[in-house]
Amino acid sequence: MKLCNFSDENELIFNENKELYKKAIFFDLEHYVYRKPVCVGVFGCCYYDSIKNAIEVTQYMIEGKKDVKNILTLAKEYFENAYRTGEKKYIITFSGNNDFTVINYLFEKYDVDFDIKEYFQSIDLQREYEKEKKSSIGLKNLEKEFNIIREEKELISGQNLAKTFSKIIKDDDYINRMPEYKKKKILLYNEQDVVSLFHIYTTWNKFIN
């Protein structure tokens, strides 16, 4: 995703450090929880490629019960590669504790040996907003404050996503019957989440201060 007229002059300064977005991945999960975490439905991450001046997005979406562990293994490989090859040290989220709780529970349940905290320092944009404004906010309302307009304007509720992922893991053929537009809509929704995190981080002081 090529960037036009990109500038970081208004980026968030975290612990007095600039340009941390160059050393960061931007992370968001869509998941299914029934009493306890059941699966990651979509794993989404992006990072900034300074040579291409582009955002590189990676997504994995579950297609059946067989993928419950596969998607966790792919997530581990992505994180390790980002850390070792991409030299990424930070993971930027919005209200990320929920996603971390889900993926860490599933890593442990399926014997995938990985601990995000050992690799990345977390920067939670919801917490940073609360520090500045002394009030809470959701991601979609924060996007409005930052003049971020989504390509897919129709929001998908967490409940609807959970129903979809429940059907996918209970019926191996469901993904084949699922309309293509619905798959694309779920992936686009997640992609816009992670890309929004990048834009919010790099224009922070234009809108917050």
N, C-alpha and C positions, 0 to 999 in steps of 0.2 A: 504494500500500500504506500505509494509514493506521496511524499509530503510537499505541499506548495507553500512558499513564503514562511517557512518554519523559523521561529526564533525562540530562544530559551531565556530571554531577558527577564521574563516574569515567572520563572520556574519557582517551585517551592524550595526553600532553603531548609534542609533537615539537619538538625544538630550543627548548624553553621557550615554545612557542606553543600557546595554547588555541584551541578552536573551529575548528580547521583543517578538520574534517569538513564545515563549512558551505561551504568553498571547494574541496571535493574531489569527484572522481568515483571510484567504486569499480569496478574493472575486472577481468574474467576472460574468457579465451578457451577454447573447445574447438576443437582443431585436428587436422589430419592431417599427419603428417610421415613421409615415406618416404625415408630418407637425408637429404633436404633438405625444408624445409617445402613442402607441396603446396597447402594451402588452410586458411582459417579456416572451421570448421564452424559455430560459433556465436560471435557477438560479443555480449558482455553487459556492460552498464554500468548503474550507478544513481547517484543523488545525492539529497541530503536537501533537500526543499522546506520551508523554515521557515514559510511562510505557511499551507500546507496541513497542516503537521506530518505529512508523508508521505514515503515513499521512492518516487521515480519511477524505474522500471526500463525500460530500452530493450534489445531483443534483435533481432538479425538472424540468421537461419539459412539456410544454403545449401540450394538446391533442385535444383541441377544445375550442370554445368560452366560454363554461361553466367554463373553467379553468382560465380565465383571472384574476378573483378575487381570486380563490382558491390558485394560485401560490403565490400571494401576502400575503395571510394569512399564508401559509407555510413558506414564507420568514421571516415574522414577528416572528413566533414561533421559527424558527431556531435562529434568532438573539437574542431573549430573553433568550432562553435556553443556548446559548453560553455565554451570559453575566452573567446569574445568576448561572447556574450549572457549566459551564466550566470556569468561572471567566476570560473570555476574555475581554480585555479592548481596543484592537487595531484592526483596519481593514486595511489590506494591499492590495493595488490595483496597477494596472498600468493604468495611465490616468483615474483614478476613477471618476473624476467629471462628466463625461458623464453618467456613470452607476448610480451615485447618483441622478443626475438630472432626469433620466428616472424613477427610482423606487420611488423617493419621489413624483414626479408628479402623478404616478399611485396610490400610497398610499393615496394621498389626494383625487384623483378622485373617488376611490372606498371605501372611508371612512374606510380605515385601519389605525388605530391610532398608528403610529410609526414614530419616528424620529431617524435616525441612529446616528446623531451627539450627541444626548443626552446619547448614550450608548458607543460609540467607538470613539477613536481618530484615525484620518486617517493618514496613511503613504502611499504616492504615489511614487512608485519606478521610474516612469518617471521623476518626479520632483527632486528626489534625484540624479538621473543620470545627469540631467541638471545642478544642483548645482555643481557637481564634474567636469563635462566635458565642461560646457558652450555651449552645443549643444543638440539638440533634437534627439530622436531615437524612433523607433517603437518596440513593444514587440518582434516580430520575429527576427529583427536584433539584439536586445539585447540578445536574446537566443543564437544567433550565437557567440556573444562575450563571452558568458558563456559556450560554448561548449555543449549546451543542444540540444539533437537530439530527435525530435518528433517521436513517434510511427506512427502517422498519418502525413505523410510528405506533403500531398496535402492540401494546404490552402483552406479554405472556405471563400469566399468574404462576406462582410457585406450585399451586395446587394442580393446575393443568399439566405442568411439566411432570410433576410426580406421577399423575395418572398415566401419562404417556410412557415414562420409564418403567412403571409397574407392568404395563402391557408388554413392553419390549422384552423384559426378563422372564415373563410368564409364558410367552408364546413366541417361539423362535422364528415363526413365519410372519409375525406382525410387522416387522421392519419392511418386508417385501410388499405388504399390502398398504403400508403407510404412504399417503400421497407425497410426491416429491416436494411439493411446495411447503409441506409441513416440516420436512427434514431441513430444508433450506432456511425456513423461518426460525427454527430453533437454533441452528448454527449462526445465522446472522444476528440473532438476539444476543448470543454469547459473545460473538466477535465484537459487536458494538459496545458491550460492557468493557472488555479489556482495552479496546482502542480509546474509549472515553477516559479510562484511568490515565492513559498517557497524556491525552490533551489537557485533562484537569491538572495533572502534576506540572506540566510545562507552561501552563498559563496561570498558575495559582495566584500570584500577586497582582495580576491584572484585575481579578474579580473579588478576591478575598480582602485585600488591604485597601 
